[in-house]
């Protein structure tokens, strides 16, 4: 996938189909990052379909819970987002958000992820990077059976997840969050936080959205240093936040700027990490390599005649 227009188009079709018959509200709960010695931010978005897109619902109280313990309450902002900074129990693995809109009770669940202090974090795109996505089925098929994973993607990310933190960052809007999690799990991908856009505006302007979210991840997690993607928007967003940019591309058409490490497939990604393990796990050495002050090993791409 070279841009994010297919997913935007598919979502607009879905919204057009639902506008007259399915305007119920939905509560989308984001995964949380547990960090020692500081409060964890829990987040949920209350939204509904309107003609032309999804919109957040402002001014609604949202409460957050772990089992029967009430952690606190926050009110949704203009984007429909409620955020609560709170102390989590050290053994927390998930939490629940609850709200009421137009008399209807709504709830959703988010996972709590722990990242060992000092561990390098990889940000990874989904569509066109780990998934050969069929966009109509992604939106309309409950289980998205038509989208298939790229060869070796799940195995390589599982291996990397033993040594690196992992966050999935996608242009998909929030109402596809749970479906995306189910697809990743069903296809053998490692469990990790999934960050979606709050709405179609961010899906269209995904480069800025991804750069902003990576900036937030850096403030929360610290050593976010590597990005894997397949599109120009991925390449630019990662570079804007000073990440080592790894791009999966088999077309050999020089679409990407020189800061990107372009690899053909996931086997090459695995070989790249194996060859540069000492640098990629050391934040200072990695930053020096990104700045051109140190070297990393890059594979030579096999020559392909021009078509």
C-alpha positions in Angstrom: 0.0 0.0 0.0 1.5 3.3 -1.1 -0.9 5.6 0.6 -3.9 5.4 2.9 -6.7 6.3 0.4 -8.0 2.7 0.2 -8.9 2.5 3.8 -10.4 6.0 3.8 -12.6 5.1 0.8 -13.7 1.8 2.4 -14.6 3.5 5.7 -16.6 6.2 3.8 -18.5 3.6 2.0 -19.3 1.9 5.3 -20.4 5.1 6.9 -22.6 5.9 4.0 -24.3 2.5 4.3 -24.7 3.0 8.1 -25.8 6.6 8.2 -29.5 5.9 8.1 -29.6 2.7 10.1 -26.8 2.5 12.6 -26.1 5.8 14.3 -25.6 4.2 17.8 -22.7 5.4 19.9 -19.6 3.3 20.5 -17.0 3.5 23.2 -13.5 2.7 21.9 -10.9 2.0 24.6 -7.2 2.4 23.9 -4.5 0.1 25.4 -2.4 1.6 28.2 1.3 1.8 28.9 2.3 1.0 32.5 5.5 2.8 33.5 6.9 2.5 37.0 7.0 5.5 39.3 4.5 7.5 37.4 0.8 7.6 36.7 -0.7 5.6 33.8 -3.0 7.5 31.4 -6.2 5.6 30.5 -8.0 6.7 27.4 -11.4 6.0 25.8 -13.3 7.7 22.9 -17.0 8.0 22.6 -18.1 8.4 19.0 -20.9 7.9 16.5 -21.3 7.9 12.8 -22.5 11.0 11.0 -22.9 11.8 7.4 -19.4 12.2 6.1 -17.5 10.5 8.9 -17.2 9.6 12.5 -17.5 12.3 15.2 -16.7 12.3 18.9 -19.3 13.0 21.5 -18.3 15.7 24.0 -19.3 16.3 27.6 -20.0 12.7 28.6 -18.6 11.3 31.8 -16.5 8.1 31.4 -15.5 5.9 34.4 -12.6 3.6 34.5 -12.4 0.4 36.4 -10.2 -2.6 37.2 -12.4 -5.5 38.2 -14.7 -4.1 40.8 -12.4 -1.2 41.7 -13.4 2.2 40.3 -10.2 4.1 39.4 -11.8 7.5 38.6 -13.8 9.4 36.0 -13.1 11.8 33.2 -15.3 13.8 30.8 -15.0 13.6 27.0 -13.5 16.5 25.3 -14.4 18.0 21.9 -12.9 15.0 20.1 -14.9 12.6 22.3 -11.8 11.5 24.2 -11.7 11.0 28.0 -8.3 10.6 29.7 -7.6 9.6 33.3 -4.2 9.7 34.8 -4.2 7.2 37.7 -2.1 4.8 39.8 -2.6 1.2 38.5 -2.1 -1.9 40.6 1.3 -3.5 39.8 -0.4 -6.7 38.6 -3.0 -4.9 36.3 -3.4 -6.6 32.9 -6.5 -4.9 31.7 -9.1 -2.2 32.6 -12.6 -1.3 31.7 -14.3 2.0 30.6 -18.0 2.6 31.1 -20.2 5.4 29.9 -23.9 6.1 29.3 -25.2 8.0 26.2 -28.9 8.6 25.3 -29.8 6.2 28.1 -27.8 3.3 26.7 -24.9 1.8 28.8 -21.6 1.5 26.9 -18.4 -0.3 27.9 -15.1 -1.5 26.5 -11.9 -3.0 27.7 -8.3 -2.1 27.2 -5.1 -4.0 27.9 -2.2 -2.8 30.0 1.3 -3.3 28.6 4.6 -3.1 30.5 7.8 -2.2 28.8 11.1 -3.0 30.6 13.0 0.2 31.4 15.6 1.0 28.9 14.3 -1.4 26.2 14.3 -0.1 22.6 10.8 0.2 21.2 9.8 -0.5 17.6 6.8 1.2 16.0 5.2 -0.9 13.2 2.6 -0.1 10.6 -0.1 -2.7 9.7 -1.7 -2.2 6.2 0.8 -3.1 3.5 3.5 -3.8 6.1 2.3 -6.9 8.0 -1.1 -7.3 6.3 -2.0 -7.7 2.6 -5.3 -5.9 3.4 -8.5 -6.3 1.5 -10.1 -3.0 2.5 -13.8 -3.8 1.8 -13.6 -7.0 3.8 -11.6 -5.2 6.5 -14.6 -2.9 7.0 -17.6 -5.2 6.3 -16.4 -8.7 7.1 -16.7 -9.5 10.9 -13.5 -11.6 10.9 -11.6 -10.0 7.9 -10.8 -13.4 6.5 -9.6 -12.1 3.1 -6.7 -10.1 4.4 -3.6 -12.3 4.7 -0.3 -11.7 6.5 2.9 -11.1 4.6 5.2 -14.2 4.7 7.3 -14.3 7.8 5.9 -11.1 9.3 4.4 -12.7 12.4 7.5 -14.9 13.0 10.0 -12.1 12.7 8.0 -9.7 14.9 7.6 -12.4 17.5 11.3 -12.9 17.5 12.0 -9.2 17.7 9.4 -8.8 20.5 11.7 -10.9 22.7 14.3 -8.2 22.7 12.4 -5.0 21.8 9.2 -3.3 22.8 6.6 -3.3 20.1 3.7 -0.9 19.2 1.4 -1.2 16.2 0.5 2.3 14.8 -2.0 2.3 12.0 -4.1 4.7 9.9 -7.2 2.6 10.7 -9.9 4.5 12.6 -10.8 3.5 16.1 -14.0 1.5 15.3 -11.7 -1.1 13.7 -9.5 -1.5 16.8 -11.0 -4.7 18.2 -11.2 -6.3 14.7 -7.6 -5.4 14.2 -6.6 -7.0 17.5 -8.5 -10.2 16.6 -6.8 -10.4 13.2 -3.3 -9.9 14.6 -3.9 -12.6 17.3 -5.5 -15.0 14.8 -2.5 -14.7 12.5 0.1 -15.3 15.1 1.4 -11.8 15.7 2.8 -10.9 19.1 0.4 -9.1 21.4 1.3 -5.4 21.7 -0.6 -2.1 21.9 -2.5 -1.0 18.8 -2.9 2.7 18.2 -5.6 3.8 15.8 -6.7 7.2 14.6 -9.5 9.0 16.4 -11.3 9.7 13.1 -11.2 10.0 9.3 -9.5 13.4 9.4 -6.5 11.8 11.1 -6.6 8.8 8.7 -6.4 11.2 5.8 -3.6 13.3 7.4 -1.9 10.2 8.8 1.7 11.5 8.5 1.1 14.2 11.1 -1.0 11.9 13.3 1.7 9.2 13.4 4.5 11.7 14.1 2.4 13.2 16.9 1.7 9.8 18.4 5.3 8.8 18.2 6.3 12.0 20.0 3.8 11.0 22.8 5.2 7.5 22.9 8.7 8.9 23.3 7.6 11.0 26.3 5.9 8.0 27.9 8.2 5.1 27.0 11.5 6.9 26.4 13.5 4.8 23.9 11.3 4.7 20.9 13.9 4.4 18.1 12.8 2.3 15.2 9.9 2.4 12.8 8.8 -0.2 10.3 6.4 0.6 7.5 5.8 0.6 3.7 4.4 4.0 2.7 5.8 7.4 2.1 3.8 8.7 5.1 5.4 6.1 7.3 8.9 7.1 6.1 8.3 10.8 6.7 6.5 10.4 10.0 9.3 8.2 11.4 12.0 10.6 10.2 10.2 13.5 11.7 10.6 11.9 15.1 14.2 10.8 14.5 13.5 7.1 14.2 15.6 4.6 12.2 13.2 4.1 9.3 12.8 0.6 7.8 10.7 0.4 4.7 9.3 -2.8 3.1 9.2 -2.3 -0.6 9.8 -4.7 -3.5 9.3 -2.3 -6.4 12.8 -0.9 -6.5 11.6 2.4 -7.9 13.5 4.9 -5.6 10.3 6.3 -4.0 11.9 6.7 -0.6 14.3 9.3 0.6 17.9 8.3 1.6 17.2 8.2 5.3 15.1 5.0 4.9 16.6 1.5 5.0 14.6 -0.2 2.2 14.2 -4.0 2.4 12.3 -6.3 0.2 10.6 -8.7 2.7 10.5 -9.8 6.3 13.3 -12.2 6.0 15.5 -9.3 5.1 14.2 -7.4 8.1 15.2 -10.3 10.3 18.7 -10.5 8.7 19.1 -6.7 9.2 18.3 -6.9 12.9 20.6 -9.9 13.3 23.5 -8.1 11.6 23.0 -4.8 13.6 21.8 -6.2 16.9 24.4 -4.3 19.1 23.6 -0.9 17.5 19.8 -1.4 17.3 19.5 -2.3 21.0 21.7 0.7 22.2 19.8 4.0 22.0 22.8 6.2 21.9 24.6 4.2 19.2 21.4 4.0 17.2 21.0 7.8 17.4 24.6 8.2 16.2 23.9 6.0 13.2 20.8 7.9 12.3 22.8 11.1 12.5 25.4 9.6 10.1 28.1 9.5 12.8 28.2 5.7 13.0 27.6 2.9 10.5 25.0 0.2 10.3 25.2 -2.8 7.9 22.7 -2.6 5.0 22.0 -5.5 2.7 22.6 -5.0 -1.0 19.3 -5.5 -2.9 19.5 -8.0 -5.7 19.4 -6.3 -9.1 16.0 -6.4 -10.9 15.9 -5.4 -14.6 13.7 -2.4 -15.4 10.3 -3.4 -16.8 
